[in-house]
Amino acid sequence: MKKSLLTFALCSFAFGLGFGMNNIAFSNAMPASVAYVNVPKLLEASKVLKSAQDAQLKQTKDMLKWYDTASADIQKQTTKAGKDALIKKYEAQLTQKKKTIKDSYSKKVTQVDNQLNEIITSKAKAMGYTLVLRKDAVLFGGTDITSQILPLVK
Protein backbone atom coordinates (compact mmCIF):
# COMPACT_ATOMS: atom_id res chain seq x y z
CA MET A 1 0.00 0.00 0.00
CA LYS A 2 2.85 2.38 0.84
CA LYS A 3 4.42 1.67 -2.57
CA SER A 4 1.21 2.55 -4.37
CA LEU A 5 0.80 5.72 -2.34
CA LEU A 6 4.43 6.74 -2.99
CA THR A 7 4.05 5.99 -6.72
CA PHE A 8 0.82 8.00 -6.86
CA ALA A 9 2.47 10.93 -5.05
CA LEU A 10 5.49 10.90 -7.39
CA CYS A 11 3.27 10.71 -10.49
CA SER A 12 1.11 13.56 -9.21
CA PHE A 13 4.20 15.65 -8.49
CA ALA A 14 5.64 14.94 -11.97
CA PHE A 15 2.32 15.79 -13.61
CA GLY A 16 2.03 19.04 -11.64
CA LEU A 17 5.61 19.99 -12.46
CA GLY A 18 5.13 19.28 -16.16
CA PHE A 19 1.83 21.16 -16.29
CA GLY A 20 3.37 24.13 -14.51
CA MET A 21 6.35 24.25 -16.88
CA ASN A 22 4.00 24.10 -19.85
CA ASN A 23 2.02 27.07 -18.53
CA ILE A 24 5.20 29.07 -17.97
CA ALA A 25 6.37 28.32 -21.52
CA PHE A 26 3.09 29.52 -23.03
CA SER A 27 2.74 32.57 -20.79
CA ASN A 28 6.24 33.81 -21.70
CA ALA A 29 5.76 33.33 -25.45
CA MET A 30 5.83 36.58 -27.39
CA PRO A 31 2.79 37.20 -29.55
CA ALA A 32 3.47 37.09 -33.26
CA SER A 33 3.58 40.46 -34.95
CA VAL A 34 2.45 40.23 -38.54
CA ALA A 35 3.29 42.56 -41.40
CA TYR A 36 2.58 42.45 -45.10
CA VAL A 37 4.13 43.97 -48.21
CA ASN A 38 2.80 44.86 -51.63
CA VAL A 39 5.25 42.85 -53.75
CA PRO A 40 4.00 44.10 -57.17
CA LYS A 41 4.58 47.67 -56.00
CA LEU A 42 8.12 46.78 -54.91
CA LEU A 43 8.79 45.05 -58.23
CA GLU A 44 7.51 48.10 -60.07
CA ALA A 45 10.08 50.23 -58.23
CA SER A 46 12.99 47.89 -59.02
CA LYS A 47 15.45 49.46 -61.45
CA VAL A 48 17.15 46.12 -61.98
CA LEU A 49 13.89 44.55 -63.13
CA LYS A 50 13.12 47.52 -65.40
CA SER A 51 16.53 47.22 -67.04
CA ALA A 52 15.99 43.47 -67.48
CA GLN A 53 12.63 44.10 -69.13
CA ASP A 54 14.15 46.76 -71.40
CA ALA A 55 16.99 44.41 -72.34
CA GLN A 56 14.52 41.62 -73.07
CA LEU A 57 12.46 43.93 -75.29
CA LYS A 58 15.57 45.07 -77.19
CA GLN A 59 16.76 41.48 -77.64
CA THR A 60 13.32 40.47 -78.90
CA LYS A 61 13.29 43.33 -81.43
CA ASP A 62 16.78 42.35 -82.58
CA MET A 63 15.64 38.75 -82.92
CA LEU A 64 12.67 39.84 -85.06
CA LYS A 65 15.01 41.78 -87.37
CA TRP A 66 17.26 38.74 -87.55
CA TYR A 67 14.21 36.58 -88.35
CA ASP A 68 13.23 38.86 -91.25
CA THR A 69 16.77 38.65 -92.63
CA ALA A 70 16.80 34.86 -92.23
CA SER A 71 13.43 34.55 -93.97
CA ALA A 72 14.66 36.65 -96.88
CA ASP A 73 17.82 34.55 -97.08
CA ILE A 74 15.76 31.35 -97.20
CA GLN A 75 13.50 32.78 -99.93
CA LYS A 76 16.57 33.54 -102.08
CA GLN A 77 17.49 29.85 -102.20
CA THR A 78 16.44 28.19 -105.41
CA THR A 79 16.80 24.55 -104.46
CA LYS A 80 14.76 22.66 -101.90
CA ALA A 81 17.91 21.18 -100.37
CA GLY A 82 19.39 24.67 -99.97
CA LYS A 83 16.20 25.93 -98.32
CA ASP A 84 16.02 22.92 -95.98
CA ALA A 85 19.65 23.36 -94.95
CA LEU A 86 19.15 27.06 -94.20
CA ILE A 87 15.90 26.40 -92.34
CA LYS A 88 17.68 23.87 -90.14
CA LYS A 89 20.56 26.29 -89.54
CA TYR A 90 18.28 29.22 -88.71
CA GLU A 91 16.01 27.13 -86.48
CA ALA A 92 19.03 26.14 -84.38
CA GLN A 93 20.11 29.78 -84.17
CA LEU A 94 16.56 30.87 -83.27
CA THR A 95 16.36 28.29 -80.50
CA GLN A 96 19.69 29.50 -79.12
CA LYS A 97 18.60 33.16 -79.29
CA LYS A 98 15.35 32.39 -77.44
CA LYS A 99 17.24 30.46 -74.78
CA THR A 100 19.74 33.29 -74.31
CA ILE A 101 16.96 35.87 -73.89
CA LYS A 102 15.05 33.65 -71.46
CA ASP A 103 18.14 32.78 -69.41
CA SER A 104 19.35 36.37 -69.07
CA TYR A 105 15.88 37.56 -68.01
CA SER A 106 15.45 34.68 -65.55
CA LYS A 107 18.82 35.46 -64.03
CA LYS A 108 17.83 39.11 -63.45
CA VAL A 109 14.42 38.13 -62.02
CA THR A 110 16.13 35.74 -59.60
CA GLN A 111 18.55 38.50 -58.61
CA VAL A 112 15.65 40.91 -57.94
CA ASP A 113 13.76 38.24 -56.00
CA ASN A 114 16.79 37.55 -53.80
CA GLN A 115 17.36 41.27 -53.22
CA LEU A 116 13.72 41.82 -52.22
CA ASN A 117 13.78 38.85 -49.86
CA GLU A 118 16.92 40.17 -48.16
CA ILE A 119 15.57 43.71 -47.89
CA ILE A 120 12.17 42.63 -46.57
CA THR A 121 13.67 40.18 -44.09
CA SER A 122 16.24 42.56 -42.65
CA LYS A 123 13.83 45.52 -42.42
CA ALA A 124 11.03 43.42 -40.89
CA LYS A 125 13.39 41.94 -38.29
CA ALA A 126 14.70 45.40 -37.45
CA MET A 127 11.12 46.59 -36.98
CA GLY A 128 10.33 43.60 -34.72
CA TYR A 129 8.01 41.64 -37.00
CA THR A 130 8.00 37.87 -36.69
CA LEU A 131 5.98 37.15 -39.83
CA VAL A 132 5.75 38.95 -43.19
CA LEU A 133 3.23 37.98 -45.85
CA ARG A 134 2.38 39.15 -49.35
CA LYS A 135 -0.44 41.68 -49.38
CA ASP A 136 -2.57 39.48 -51.63
CA ALA A 137 -2.42 36.69 -49.01
CA VAL A 138 -3.83 38.86 -46.20
CA LEU A 139 -7.55 39.10 -45.72
CA PHE A 140 -7.37 41.43 -42.71
CA GLY A 141 -4.99 42.37 -39.93
CA GLY A 142 -1.29 42.93 -39.94
CA THR A 143 0.66 46.07 -40.72
CA ASP A 144 1.55 47.28 -44.20
CA ILE A 145 5.31 47.94 -44.27
CA THR A 146 5.59 48.50 -48.02
CA SER A 147 6.27 52.22 -47.62
CA GLN A 148 9.21 51.53 -45.26
CA ILE A 149 10.74 49.02 -47.69
CA LEU A 150 10.10 50.92 -50.93
CA PRO A 151 13.02 53.40 -50.48
CA LEU A 152 15.42 50.46 -50.03
CA VAL A 153 14.53 48.80 -53.35
CA LYS A 154 17.19 49.22 -56.03
C-alpha positions as CSV (number, residue, x, y, z in Angstrom):
1,M,0.0,0.0,0.0
2,K,2.9,2.4,0.8
3,K,4.4,1.7,-2.6
4,S,1.2,2.5,-4.4
5,L,0.8,5.7,-2.3
6,L,4.4,6.7,-3.0
7,T,4.1,6.0,-6.7
8,F,0.8,8.0,-6.9
9,A,2.5,10.9,-5.0
10,L,5.5,10.9,-7.4
11,C,3.3,10.7,-10.5
12,S,1.1,13.6,-9.2
13,F,4.2,15.7,-8.5
14,A,5.6,14.9,-12.0
15,F,2.3,15.8,-13.6
16,G,2.0,19.0,-11.6
17,L,5.6,20.0,-12.5
18,G,5.1,19.3,-16.2
19,F,1.8,21.2,-16.3
20,G,3.4,24.1,-14.5
21,M,6.3,24.2,-16.9
22,N,4.0,24.1,-19.8
23,N,2.0,27.1,-18.5
24,I,5.2,29.1,-18.0
25,A,6.4,28.3,-21.5
26,F,3.1,29.5,-23.0
27,S,2.7,32.6,-20.8
28,N,6.2,33.8,-21.7
29,A,5.8,33.3,-25.4
30,M,5.8,36.6,-27.4
31,P,2.8,37.2,-29.5
32,A,3.5,37.1,-33.3
33,S,3.6,40.5,-35.0
34,V,2.5,40.2,-38.5
35,A,3.3,42.6,-41.4
36,Y,2.6,42.5,-45.1
37,V,4.1,44.0,-48.2
38,N,2.8,44.9,-51.6
39,V,5.2,42.8,-53.8
40,P,4.0,44.1,-57.2
41,K,4.6,47.7,-56.0
42,L,8.1,46.8,-54.9
43,L,8.8,45.0,-58.2
44,E,7.5,48.1,-60.1
45,A,10.1,50.2,-58.2
46,S,13.0,47.9,-59.0
47,K,15.4,49.5,-61.5
48,V,17.2,46.1,-62.0
49,L,13.9,44.5,-63.1
50,K,13.1,47.5,-65.4
51,S,16.5,47.2,-67.0
52,A,16.0,43.5,-67.5
53,Q,12.6,44.1,-69.1
54,D,14.2,46.8,-71.4
55,A,17.0,44.4,-72.3
56,Q,14.5,41.6,-73.1
57,L,12.5,43.9,-75.3
58,K,15.6,45.1,-77.2
59,Q,16.8,41.5,-77.6
60,T,13.3,40.5,-78.9
61,K,13.3,43.3,-81.4
62,D,16.8,42.4,-82.6
63,M,15.6,38.8,-82.9
64,L,12.7,39.8,-85.1
65,K,15.0,41.8,-87.4
66,W,17.3,38.7,-87.6
67,Y,14.2,36.6,-88.3
68,D,13.2,38.9,-91.3
69,T,16.8,38.6,-92.6
70,A,16.8,34.9,-92.2
71,S,13.4,34.5,-94.0
72,A,14.7,36.7,-96.9
73,D,17.8,34.6,-97.1
74,I,15.8,31.3,-97.2
75,Q,13.5,32.8,-99.9
76,K,16.6,33.5,-102.1
77,Q,17.5,29.9,-102.2
78,T,16.4,28.2,-105.4
79,T,16.8,24.6,-104.5
80,K,14.8,22.7,-101.9
81,A,17.9,21.2,-100.4
82,G,19.4,24.7,-100.0
83,K,16.2,25.9,-98.3
84,D,16.0,22.9,-96.0
85,A,19.6,23.4,-94.9
86,L,19.1,27.1,-94.2
87,I,15.9,26.4,-92.3
88,K,17.7,23.9,-90.1
89,K,20.6,26.3,-89.5
90,Y,18.3,29.2,-88.7
91,E,16.0,27.1,-86.5
92,A,19.0,26.1,-84.4
93,Q,20.1,29.8,-84.2
94,L,16.6,30.9,-83.3
95,T,16.4,28.3,-80.5
96,Q,19.7,29.5,-79.1
97,K,18.6,33.2,-79.3
98,K,15.4,32.4,-77.4
99,K,17.2,30.5,-74.8
100,T,19.7,33.3,-74.3
101,I,17.0,35.9,-73.9
102,K,15.0,33.7,-71.5
103,D,18.1,32.8,-69.4
104,S,19.3,36.4,-69.1
105,Y,15.9,37.6,-68.0
106,S,15.4,34.7,-65.6
107,K,18.8,35.5,-64.0
108,K,17.8,39.1,-63.5
109,V,14.4,38.1,-62.0
110,T,16.1,35.7,-59.6
111,Q,18.5,38.5,-58.6
112,V,15.7,40.9,-57.9
113,D,13.8,38.2,-56.0
114,N,16.8,37.5,-53.8
115,Q,17.4,41.3,-53.2
116,L,13.7,41.8,-52.2
117,N,13.8,38.9,-49.9
118,E,16.9,40.2,-48.2
119,I,15.6,43.7,-47.9
120,I,12.2,42.6,-46.6
121,T,13.7,40.2,-44.1
122,S,16.2,42.6,-42.6
123,K,13.8,45.5,-42.4
124,A,11.0,43.4,-40.9
125,K,13.4,41.9,-38.3
126,A,14.7,45.4,-37.4
127,M,11.1,46.6,-37.0
128,G,10.3,43.6,-34.7
129,Y,8.0,41.6,-37.0
130,T,8.0,37.9,-36.7
131,L,6.0,37.2,-39.8
132,V,5.7,38.9,-43.2
133,L,3.2,38.0,-45.8
134,R,2.4,39.1,-49.4
135,K,-0.4,41.7,-49.4
136,D,-2.6,39.5,-51.6
137,A,-2.4,36.7,-49.0
138,V,-3.8,38.9,-46.2
139,L,-7.6,39.1,-45.7
140,F,-7.4,41.4,-42.7
141,G,-5.0,42.4,-39.9
142,G,-1.3,42.9,-39.9
143,T,0.7,46.1,-40.7
144,D,1.6,47.3,-44.2
145,I,5.3,47.9,-44.3
146,T,5.6,48.5,-48.0
147,S,6.3,52.2,-47.6
148,Q,9.2,51.5,-45.3
149,I,10.7,49.0,-47.7
150,L,10.1,50.9,-50.9
151,P,13.0,53.4,-50.5
152,L,15.4,50.5,-50.0
153,V,14.5,48.8,-53.3
154,K,17.2,49.2,-56.0
